């Protein structure tokens, strides 16, 4: 009787060990497949060079390519500004016909499940070049808050001005200015009923070394 119990226990242990090993093998296989899929997706999305359909003069977002540390200042309901530190990454995508970013604030090391949605961004802007209109169009989405905006770009001197409208028709404009190899200033403004523009947010970018 003891021998049978011992044998049954050994078989049970062997079965459990086999199940664990099998689960580990499946998990490893799934992880490898996921890694391969991610690599294939990134390879299809990211482009090393701009499309030849875009001239050097039209390549206005080129100075922003790369990774940046950003200090963000967002207007709150009481008129004060909330300061957040984030990261902004830009790359050419879609055969070089687009410049896409991932804008994260607070930055990844400082995010958690209970991070407030106020001034919270983990979204992306896709800037695509219209070959007929010869201008850039911008689509921004932030799944954290449900934000979705479409803007159109023009240059004012060295400033990249992106203009659009909110759902209620209010005009907005987002501007990249003071762009250097290592820094930039971004402002987000909304037009008020009297026609003036109010600063709603501003970002100060510093290129990562």
SULURKA-V830993 format. One record per helix or strand of 2 or more residues. SS is the DSSP state (hx for helix, st for strand). FROM is the first residue (numbers start at 0). TO is the last residue. If there is no record, write none. Layout:
SS/FROM/TO  SS/FROM/TO
This chain:
hx/1/44  hx/61/63  st/65/74  st/80/92  st/97/104  hx/107/109  st/120/129  st/134/141  st/146/155  st/158/164  st/170/176  st/182/190  st/196/206
